Amino acid sequence: MKLKHYLALTFSVSLSVLHCEILPAYALPGQSIKTVIQWSRNHAKIPPLTSVKKLEEGYPDYSSKTSFKKYSVSFDVWINSKGIVTEEMIDARNYENNRVNLEFTKNVSAQ
């Protein structure tokens, strides 16, 4: 196995383990939002959940975001009118894969 492939495989496995570590056991649908907020305050890998100002339907009710090295991780939670979690989402992204290199020349400019 080439070193480049080995490093990529090792990194992928490490990231998968990180995802498992930050997966919130308490945030399963059916938990109260108070329980989930307390869990997030006690969790070392993500910042505590905070209330979100919903500008449109579909925004989460609570969210937390953090970044480390070249990754960003967000944790979003939706609740019903009784304060029970109905949905959650953990999103981890690599900044390098999301960035677009912009090159400007005499023939190409920003529009």
Contacts in CASP RR format, 6 or more apart in sequence:
PFRMAT RR
TARGET T0000
AUTHOR 0000-0000-0000
METHOD contacts of the structure
MODEL  1
MKLKHYLALTFSVSLSVLHCEILPAYALPGQSIKTVIQWSRNHAKIPPLT
SVKKLEEGYPDYSSKTSFKKYSVSFDVWINSKGIVTEEMIDARNYENNRV
NLEFTKNVSAQ
1 9 0 8 1.000
15 71 0 8 1.000
15 92 0 8 1.000
18 45 0 8 1.000
18 92 0 8 1.000
19 90 0 8 1.000
19 92 0 8 1.000
21 45 0 8 1.000
22 43 0 8 1.000
22 45 0 8 1.000
22 46 0 8 1.000
22 73 0 8 1.000
22 75 0 8 1.000
22 90 0 8 1.000
23 90 0 8 1.000
24 36 0 8 1.000
24 39 0 8 1.000
24 40 0 8 1.000
24 43 0 8 1.000
24 75 0 8 1.000
24 88 0 8 1.000
24 90 0 8 1.000
25 39 0 8 1.000
26 35 0 8 1.000
26 36 0 8 1.000
26 39 0 8 1.000
27 36 0 8 1.000
27 39 0 8 1.000
27 75 0 8 1.000
27 77 0 8 1.000
27 85 0 8 1.000
27 88 0 8 1.000
28 85 0 8 1.000
28 88 0 8 1.000
29 84 0 8 1.000
29 85 0 8 1.000
29 86 0 8 1.000
29 87 0 8 1.000
29 88 0 8 1.000
30 84 0 8 1.000
30 85 0 8 1.000
30 86 0 8 1.000
31 84 0 8 1.000
31 85 0 8 1.000
32 83 0 8 1.000
32 84 0 8 1.000
32 85 0 8 1.000
33 61 0 8 1.000
33 62 0 8 1.000
33 77 0 8 1.000
33 79 0 8 1.000
33 83 0 8 1.000
33 84 0 8 1.000
33 85 0 8 1.000
36 49 0 8 1.000
36 62 0 8 1.000
36 77 0 8 1.000
36 85 0 8 1.000
37 48 0 8 1.000
37 49 0 8 1.000
37 62 0 8 1.000
40 46 0 8 1.000
40 47 0 8 1.000
40 48 0 8 1.000
40 49 0 8 1.000
40 64 0 8 1.000
40 75 0 8 1.000
41 48 0 8 1.000
45 66 0 8 1.000
45 73 0 8 1.000
46 64 0 8 1.000
46 66 0 8 1.000
46 73 0 8 1.000
46 75 0 8 1.000
47 64 0 8 1.000
47 65 0 8 1.000
47 66 0 8 1.000
48 64 0 8 1.000
49 62 0 8 1.000
49 63 0 8 1.000
49 64 0 8 1.000
49 75 0 8 1.000
49 77 0 8 1.000
50 62 0 8 1.000
50 63 0 8 1.000
50 64 0 8 1.000
51 61 0 8 1.000
51 62 0 8 1.000
52 59 0 8 1.000
52 60 0 8 1.000
52 61 0 8 1.000
52 62 0 8 1.000
52 63 0 8 1.000
54 61 0 8 1.000
58 78 0 8 1.000
60 76 0 8 1.000
60 77 0 8 1.000
60 78 0 8 1.000
60 89 0 8 1.000
61 77 0 8 1.000
61 78 0 8 1.000
61 79 0 8 1.000
62 76 0 8 1.000
62 77 0 8 1.000
62 79 0 8 1.000
63 74 0 8 1.000
63 75 0 8 1.000
63 76 0 8 1.000
63 77 0 8 1.000
64 74 0 8 1.000
64 75 0 8 1.000
65 72 0 8 1.000
65 73 0 8 1.000
65 74 0 8 1.000
65 75 0 8 1.000
66 72 0 8 1.000
66 73 0 8 1.000
66 74 0 8 1.000
67 73 0 8 1.000
67 95 0 8 1.000
70 94 0 8 1.000
70 95 0 8 1.000
70 96 0 8 1.000
71 92 0 8 1.000
71 93 0 8 1.000
71 94 0 8 1.000
71 95 0 8 1.000
72 92 0 8 1.000
72 93 0 8 1.000
72 95 0 8 1.000
73 90 0 8 1.000
73 91 0 8 1.000
73 92 0 8 1.000
73 93 0 8 1.000
74 89 0 8 1.000
74 90 0 8 1.000
74 91 0 8 1.000
75 88 0 8 1.000
75 89 0 8 1.000
75 90 0 8 1.000
76 88 0 8 1.000
76 89 0 8 1.000
76 90 0 8 1.000
76 91 0 8 1.000
77 85 0 8 1.000
77 87 0 8 1.000
77 88 0 8 1.000
78 85 0 8 1.000
78 86 0 8 1.000
78 87 0 8 1.000
78 88 0 8 1.000
79 85 0 8 1.000
79 86 0 8 1.000
80 86 0 8 1.000
102 110 0 8 1.000
104 110 0 8 1.000
END
